[in-house]
Amino acid sequence: MNIHEYQAKEILNGFGIPIPRSRVALTADQVERAAKEMGGHCVIKAQIYAGGRGKAGGVKVVHHPEQANDVAKELFGKKLVTIQTGPEGLKVRRILIEEAVEIAREFYVSITLDRESSRYCLIASAEGGVEIEEVARKSPEKIHMLTIDPFTGLRPYQARKIALALGLTGVVCEDCVELLLNLYKCCLERDCFLVEINPLVVTKAGWLLAMDAKMSFDDNAVYRHREYPDMVDYSQLDPLEITAGKYDLAYIKLSGSIGCMVNGAGLAMATLDVLKEFGGEPANFLDVGGGATREKVAEAFKIILEDSDVKAVFVNIFGGIMRCDVIAQGIIEAASEVKCILPIVVRMDGSHVEEGKKLLQESGLNVQIGETLGDGAGKIVKMLGQGGN
């Protein structure tokens, strides 16, 4: 689960991490009034669920309130296309107005989950204000990483080692130690998947400030935080992803034309890989989970068909907890309801598999059965006329 920059900064400030004075606005007039409060010279920042806003024209410095109004009118309703949004971009509906700060130095700091060690990892670099991937590619020696032991947590001496590695000394170094410890505390208490400050700056007056922030939460822990659902900006999400969320389905829109329905994240990833290997282009990642009901399968199938880019459907199911005949009934029910005429390939195995196959073959749908994952992927690609193999 993602949130906007201004929301992330509010949370960080609640953990004692200093941020600039700011206001969030929904109209150009509100932007102008906020700019007046900041003395006219301020930064206008479009709020979308993606990084790279500056290069896309979503972050601008203004010098008087009227200019702020003009910039706001230009940004509101505009679709920002960044390296993280894809070509479709994201529409700007909120703007953050922030005081201008005289910056002496910029840094990158983040804490994220390291899947390899299953622990939080602290990442810091003296090269702030740019994409960390760019730093890793060009100057990997400038990135400092620390895997945090969950039993002992982040210790002050470890935070101090990172601060010194960034070249900080004296009072600013000690301020950085406190900031890093508070950042780790925020991760734990808020069940964060990622907290990123880029840039963390030292001002010319000698203060540390979080000038930009990104925060995402562990979806599996959202139930522990009743306020989180109210923080979601649904205008930033794909409508089909919102619908999928209502049925507890893991759905991600992709750019291809083959709709995919799979049970299990690992099997889903393998399915996408094999489709690509056969020359097909997946339209989505959709995991119905291990214990889906007929109704849930039907809703998942309807979500796939609501995507106008989908020209064919590939279902890859292993019936362990789920029975294959139940899967088949869900597919038939959904396809009949929306009068689906698209080509469908179903590869299923496991409990009640023969009953499931028989139901599909007698359904009257434009469906073929794949005996293996490779066989099924090859058939759907051939039916759609994709691939050059």
Backbone torsions as a table, in degrees:
resi	resn	phi	psi	omega
1	MET	NA	127.3	179.5
2	ASN	-103.9	157.8	173.3
3	ILE	-136.1	171.0	-179.4
4	HIS	-78.2	164.1	178.5
5	GLU	-56.7	-46.4	-176.4
6	TYR	-63.8	-33.3	177.6
7	GLN	-70.9	-40.2	178.3
8	ALA	-61.8	-41.1	-179.0
9	LYS	-67.5	-36.7	177.0
10	GLU	-61.3	-41.4	178.9
11	ILE	-66.1	-46.0	179.6
12	LEU	-59.8	-41.8	-179.8
13	ASN	-62.5	-32.4	176.9
14	GLY	-67.2	-16.9	176.4
15	PHE	-103.8	19.3	174.7
16	GLY	80.9	15.0	178.7
17	ILE	-94.4	118.6	-173.9
18	PRO	-68.2	139.8	178.2
19	ILE	-132.4	160.3	177.4
20	PRO	-70.7	160.8	172.4
21	ARG	-63.9	138.3	-176.6
22	SER	-157.8	164.8	174.6
23	ARG	-141.5	148.1	174.4
24	VAL	-107.9	141.8	-174.4
25	ALA	-133.1	150.8	178.9
26	LEU	-113.0	-7.5	178.9
27	THR	-137.8	162.6	179.2
28	ALA	-65.9	-35.3	178.4
29	ASP	-65.1	-39.2	176.9
30	GLN	-64.3	-36.7	176.9
31	VAL	-62.7	-44.5	-179.3
32	GLU	-63.2	-43.2	179.4
33	ARG	-63.9	-40.6	178.9
34	ALA	-65.6	-38.4	177.9
35	ALA	-62.4	-37.8	176.8
36	LYS	-62.4	-40.9	178.8
37	GLU	-62.8	-31.0	-179.3
38	MET	-85.7	0.9	-179.9
39	GLY	88.4	10.7	177.3
40	GLY	93.0	-45.3	-179.9
41	HIS	-85.7	108.2	-174.9
42	CYS	-155.7	178.8	-179.5
43	VAL	-114.5	131.2	178.6
44	ILE	-102.2	122.4	-173.7
45	LYS	-128.0	115.5	175.5
46	ALA	-64.3	140.2	-179.3
47	GLN	-107.0	107.5	174.3
48	ILE	-136.6	164.3	179.5
49	TYR	-83.6	60.7	179.2
50	ALA	-166.8	153.6	173.8
51	GLY	-92.4	-178.9	-179.2
52	GLY	77.1	20.4	-176.2
53	ARG	-66.4	-35.6	-177.4
54	GLY	-60.5	-46.9	-179.4
55	LYS	-66.9	-22.3	-179.7
56	ALA	-91.3	3.6	179.3
57	GLY	86.4	16.5	-177.9
58	GLY	-94.2	-0.6	177.6
59	VAL	-130.7	119.8	-176.7
60	LYS	-138.8	143.6	175.9
61	VAL	-92.8	131.8	177.6
62	VAL	-121.3	161.1	-173.7
63	HIS	-119.9	-6.6	174.8
64	HIS	-155.6	157.8	-173.6
65	PRO	-57.6	-37.7	-178.5
66	GLU	-64.9	-37.4	176.5
67	GLN	-65.3	-37.3	176.9
68	ALA	-60.8	-40.9	178.4
69	ASN	-61.7	-44.8	-179.3
70	ASP	-63.5	-43.4	179.4
71	VAL	-63.9	-40.4	-179.9
72	ALA	-62.9	-42.9	178.8
73	LYS	-61.8	-33.5	178.8
74	GLU	-71.6	-34.9	-174.8
75	LEU	-85.4	-39.3	-176.3
76	PHE	-60.2	126.7	179.7
77	GLY	85.0	-8.4	-180.0
78	LYS	-78.0	144.5	174.7
79	LYS	-93.4	114.1	177.1
80	LEU	-85.2	128.9	177.2
81	VAL	-109.7	113.8	179.8
82	THR	-122.3	178.4	-180.0
83	ILE	-65.9	-15.9	-177.8
84	GLN	-103.3	-12.3	-177.1
85	THR	-91.3	-23.1	-169.7
86	GLY	83.0	174.8	-174.5
87	PRO	-65.3	-21.5	-178.6
88	GLU	-75.7	-22.4	177.2
89	GLY	69.7	179.1	177.3
90	LEU	-132.3	139.1	-175.8
91	LYS	-81.4	139.3	179.7
92	VAL	-86.8	120.9	177.6
93	ARG	-123.9	-10.7	178.3
94	ARG	-135.5	146.5	178.2
95	ILE	-131.2	136.1	176.0
96	LEU	-100.9	127.9	177.3
97	ILE	-107.4	124.4	-171.1
98	GLU	-131.6	144.0	178.7
99	GLU	-61.8	143.3	175.9
100	ALA	-76.5	138.2	-175.7
101	VAL	-126.1	138.5	175.2
102	GLU	-81.9	115.2	-172.0
103	ILE	-100.7	132.2	176.3
104	ALA	-96.1	-43.1	-179.6
105	ARG	-145.7	153.4	179.3
106	GLU	-124.7	143.6	-179.3
107	PHE	-136.2	164.8	172.2
108	TYR	-116.8	131.9	177.0
109	VAL	-140.4	135.0	174.6
110	SER	-152.7	157.1	168.2
111	ILE	-128.2	127.8	-178.9
112	THR	-142.4	166.3	177.7
113	LEU	-80.2	127.7	175.7
114	ASP	-94.4	111.5	-175.6
115	ARG	-64.7	-31.8	-176.6
116	GLU	-67.0	-41.7	-178.8
117	SER	-99.1	-8.5	-176.4
118	SER	57.8	37.5	179.7
119	ARG	-136.9	162.0	172.1
120	TYR	-68.5	145.6	178.8
121	CYS	-128.3	126.9	176.3
122	LEU	-91.7	127.1	-180.0
123	ILE	-122.5	131.8	-179.2
124	ALA	-143.0	149.0	178.2
125	SER	-151.9	145.2	175.4
126	ALA	-77.1	-4.8	177.7
127	GLU	-97.7	79.7	-179.5
128	GLY	-94.4	168.1	176.3
129	GLY	85.2	-2.3	177.5
130	VAL	-128.3	170.4	179.2
131	GLU	-64.9	130.2	-178.3
132	ILE	-63.8	-27.8	177.9
133	GLU	-63.5	-35.2	178.7
134	GLU	-67.3	-41.2	177.4
135	VAL	-63.8	-44.1	-179.4
136	ALA	-61.2	-34.5	-178.6
137	ARG	-75.9	-42.9	-173.8
138	LYS	-91.8	-36.9	-175.8
139	SER	-140.0	67.2	-176.6
140	PRO	-60.2	-25.1	-179.5
141	GLU	-69.1	-14.0	-179.7
142	LYS	-87.7	-0.3	179.0
143	ILE	-102.7	127.4	179.8
144	HIS	-109.7	128.7	-176.4
145	MET	-125.6	143.1	178.3
146	LEU	-140.2	119.0	174.2
147	THR	-82.9	127.4	-172.5
148	ILE	-94.6	125.7	176.7
149	ASP	-71.0	120.2	-177.7
150	PRO	-65.9	-20.7	179.9
151	PHE	-75.8	-45.0	-178.6
152	THR	-93.7	-21.8	-176.6
153	GLY	73.9	-176.0	176.3
154	LEU	-76.6	121.0	-178.1
155	ARG	-94.8	151.4	-179.8
156	PRO	-54.5	-39.2	-178.2
157	TYR	-66.5	-32.0	177.7
158	GLN	-70.3	-42.2	177.6
159	ALA	-63.6	-38.1	179.3
160	ARG	-66.5	-37.3	177.6
161	LYS	-61.5	-40.7	177.8
162	ILE	-66.4	-45.1	-179.6
163	ALA	-60.2	-41.9	178.4
164	LEU	-67.1	-36.6	178.4
165	ALA	-63.7	-26.9	177.7
166	LEU	-80.5	-5.4	178.8
167	GLY	90.0	15.5	-179.1
168	LEU	-88.9	146.0	-179.9
169	THR	-139.7	166.6	172.9
170	GLY	62.3	-140.4	-175.8
171	VAL	-63.4	-40.8	-179.0
172	VAL	-63.3	-36.6	177.4
173	CYS	-62.1	-45.7	179.4
174	GLU	-66.6	-35.6	175.9
175	ASP	-63.4	-37.7	179.7
176	CYS	-68.0	-38.4	177.2
177	VAL	-58.9	-47.6	179.5
178	GLU	-62.9	-40.5	179.8
179	LEU	-62.2	-44.1	-178.9
180	LEU	-65.5	-40.2	177.8
181	LEU	-64.1	-40.1	178.2
182	ASN	-68.6	-33.8	178.4
183	LEU	-64.6	-41.2	177.9
184	TYR	-66.4	-41.0	177.4
185	LYS	-60.4	-40.9	177.5
186	CYS	-60.7	-44.9	179.9
187	CYS	-57.9	-45.3	-177.7
188	LEU	-67.7	-51.1	-173.9
189	GLU	-71.6	-28.7	-178.2
190	ARG	-98.9	2.8	-179.4
191	ASP	53.2	52.5	-177.0
192	CYS	-82.9	142.3	170.0
193	PHE	-86.6	-34.5	-179.8
194	LEU	-151.5	135.6	166.1
195	VAL	-129.8	123.4	-175.8
196	GLU	-130.9	130.9	173.4
197	ILE	-116.6	112.8	-177.7
198	ASN	-151.2	99.7	10.0
199	PRO	-99.1	151.2	161.3
200	LEU	-90.6	126.0	-173.1
201	VAL	-119.3	153.2	164.5
202	VAL	-104.4	120.1	-179.5
203	THR	-77.3	166.7	178.3
204	LYS	-65.1	-19.5	176.2
205	ALA	-84.6	-4.7	176.4
206	GLY	91.3	21.6	179.7
207	TRP	-104.4	145.8	171.4
208	LEU	-88.2	133.6	177.9
209	LEU	-140.0	139.4	172.3
210	ALA	-85.4	101.6	-175.1
211	MET	-83.1	-22.9	175.7
212	ASP	-147.5	148.6	-177.0
213	ALA	-147.6	142.9	175.4
214	LYS	-130.9	136.8	-177.4
215	MET	-144.2	134.9	172.7
216	SER	-135.2	148.3	-175.1
217	PHE	-107.8	154.0	174.6
218	ASP	-69.5	116.0	-178.0
219	ASP	-56.9	-32.1	-177.8
220	ASN	-72.9	-10.6	-178.4
221	ALA	-110.3	2.8	-176.7
222	VAL	-59.7	-32.1	-178.4
223	TYR	-61.2	-19.6	179.7
224	ARG	-83.0	-7.6	-175.8
225	HIS	-130.1	94.3	-174.5
226	ARG	-62.1	-23.1	-177.3
227	GLU	-79.7	-16.1	-173.5
228	TYR	-62.1	-46.7	-179.6
229	PRO	-56.5	-32.4	179.9
230	ASP	-73.8	-13.8	-179.2
231	MET	-87.7	-10.5	-176.6
232	VAL	-73.3	132.5	173.1
233	ASP	-96.1	97.3	-174.0
234	TYR	-67.5	-17.1	177.2
235	SER	-67.8	-16.9	-179.4
236	GLN	-90.9	-3.7	-175.6
237	LEU	-108.0	152.6	174.2
238	ASP	-67.9	133.2	-179.1
239	PRO	-54.5	-35.2	179.3
240	LEU	-69.8	-32.4	176.5
241	GLU	-66.6	-36.7	178.0
242	ILE	-64.7	-46.0	178.7
243	THR	-61.4	-43.0	179.9
244	ALA	-61.5	-38.4	179.8
245	GLY	-61.2	-33.7	-180.0
246	LYS	-64.6	-27.7	-179.0
247	TYR	-104.9	14.4	178.5
248	ASP	58.4	43.5	177.7
249	LEU	-108.6	138.0	176.4
250	ALA	-87.5	106.8	-175.1
251	TYR	-129.8	130.8	174.5
252	ILE	-133.4	127.0	179.1
253	LYS	-74.8	135.1	175.6
254	LEU	-120.6	-175.9	-169.5
255	SER	-99.2	0.3	-175.1
256	GLY	-90.5	-160.3	-175.4
257	SER	-125.8	1.7	178.2
258	ILE	-103.9	110.3	177.7
259	GLY	-72.8	137.3	-175.6
260	CYS	-123.0	132.9	173.1
261	MET	-127.4	120.2	-173.3
262	VAL	-139.1	155.8	173.7
263	ASN	-113.5	116.0	-178.3
264	GLY	107.5	128.3	-175.5
265	ALA	-63.5	-40.0	179.8
266	GLY	-63.9	-43.6	177.9
267	LEU	-65.3	-36.5	178.8
268	ALA	-63.0	-44.7	178.8
269	MET	-63.7	-41.2	178.2
270	ALA	-63.0	-39.3	179.6
271	THR	-62.3	-44.7	178.7
272	LEU	-62.6	-41.3	179.9
273	ASP	-62.9	-44.3	-177.4
274	VAL	-69.4	-38.2	175.7
275	LEU	-58.9	-44.7	178.9
276	LYS	-63.3	-37.9	-179.6
277	GLU	-62.6	-33.3	179.3
278	PHE	-87.9	3.5	177.8
279	GLY	92.8	7.8	178.5
280	GLY	-88.8	161.4	-180.0
281	GLU	-122.1	107.7	-179.5
282	PRO	-64.2	141.5	178.7
283	ALA	-93.5	-14.9	-176.9
284	ASN	-165.5	166.9	166.3
285	PHE	-114.0	118.3	179.5
286	LEU	-137.2	114.5	179.9
287	ASP	-111.3	115.2	-178.8
288	VAL	-84.2	-7.1	178.9
289	GLY	87.9	170.6	-173.0
290	GLY	-79.9	-22.9	-175.3
291	GLY	-122.6	38.9	-175.9
292	ALA	-68.7	146.4	175.9
293	THR	-90.2	171.9	176.8
294	ARG	-59.6	-40.0	-179.4
295	GLU	-64.8	-40.9	-179.8
296	LYS	-66.5	-40.3	177.3
297	VAL	-63.0	-41.8	179.1
298	ALA	-61.7	-43.5	179.4
299	GLU	-65.6	-39.8	178.6
300	ALA	-61.9	-42.3	-179.6
301	PHE	-65.6	-39.1	179.3
302	LYS	-66.5	-36.7	177.8
303	ILE	-61.9	-42.5	177.7
304	ILE	-59.4	-44.4	-175.7
305	LEU	-73.0	-19.4	177.1
306	GLU	-72.5	-16.5	177.6
307	ASP	-79.5	114.7	-176.8
308	SER	-66.0	-16.7	179.1
309	ASP	-78.5	-16.4	-177.2
310	VAL	-75.1	123.2	179.3
311	LYS	-114.4	-8.2	178.4
312	ALA	-161.2	159.6	-176.3
313	VAL	-128.3	132.9	176.7
314	PHE	-119.0	121.0	179.2
315	VAL	-110.1	124.9	-179.2
316	ASN	-128.7	104.2	-171.6
317	ILE	-125.9	134.4	168.2
318	PHE	-109.0	115.8	-175.9
319	GLY	-86.8	87.0	173.7
320	GLY	-95.6	-80.5	171.9
321	ILE	-69.9	-40.2	179.7
322	MET	-80.5	139.3	175.9
323	ARG	-90.2	137.3	-177.1
324	CYS	-64.7	-32.1	178.7
325	ASP	-69.2	-31.3	176.1
326	VAL	-67.6	-41.0	176.3
327	ILE	-59.6	-46.8	-179.1
328	ALA	-60.7	-42.7	178.7
329	GLN	-61.7	-39.8	178.4
330	GLY	-64.7	-42.0	178.9
331	ILE	-63.6	-46.7	-178.9
332	ILE	-62.8	-43.7	180.0
333	GLU	-60.0	-47.2	-178.3
334	ALA	-68.7	-45.0	-178.1
335	ALA	-63.6	-37.2	179.1
336	SER	-69.5	-39.1	-177.7
337	GLU	-64.2	-40.4	-177.8
338	VAL	-98.4	6.9	179.2
339	LYS	55.0	53.5	-177.1
340	CYS	-72.3	127.6	176.3
341	ILE	-116.7	5.1	-179.2
342	LEU	-70.1	150.8	174.6
343	PRO	-65.6	138.9	-178.5
344	ILE	-130.7	135.9	171.3
345	VAL	-122.5	129.6	179.2
346	VAL	-119.0	122.9	171.1
347	ARG	-113.2	116.5	179.9
348	MET	-136.4	153.1	179.2
349	ASP	-153.2	154.1	176.8
350	GLY	117.0	-145.6	-173.3
351	SER	-63.5	128.9	177.3
352	HIS	56.1	38.5	-175.6
353	VAL	-68.8	-39.2	-178.5
354	GLU	-66.4	-38.5	176.9
355	GLU	-63.0	-40.0	179.1
356	GLY	-64.6	-44.8	179.5
357	LYS	-62.2	-41.5	-179.6
358	LYS	-62.8	-41.9	178.7
359	LEU	-60.1	-43.5	-179.2
360	LEU	-67.2	-42.9	-177.9
361	GLN	-66.2	-27.3	-179.4
362	GLU	-96.9	5.2	-172.9
363	SER	-79.7	-20.6	-175.8
364	GLY	85.0	1.1	177.9
365	LEU	-77.9	160.0	175.6
366	ASN	-80.9	73.1	-170.8
367	VAL	-125.6	142.0	172.3
368	GLN	-122.6	154.7	-180.0
369	ILE	-103.6	129.8	174.6
370	GLY	-98.2	129.8	-177.9
371	GLU	-78.6	-32.6	177.2
372	THR	-131.9	171.2	178.5
373	LEU	-61.1	-44.6	179.4
374	GLY	-64.7	-40.7	178.6
375	ASP	-63.2	-44.2	179.9
376	GLY	-65.6	-43.1	179.0
377	ALA	-63.1	-42.3	178.7
378	GLY	-62.4	-39.8	-179.1
379	LYS	-66.7	-44.0	-177.3
380	ILE	-68.7	-35.9	177.4
381	VAL	-66.0	-40.5	179.0
382	LYS	-66.6	-41.8	179.4
383	MET	-62.6	-31.6	-178.5
384	LEU	-89.9	-12.1	179.0
385	GLY	79.1	21.4	177.1
386	GLN	-94.0	174.6	175.9
387	GLY	81.3	150.8	-179.0
388	GLY	-124.1	15.9	-176.8
389	ASN	-87.0	NA	NA
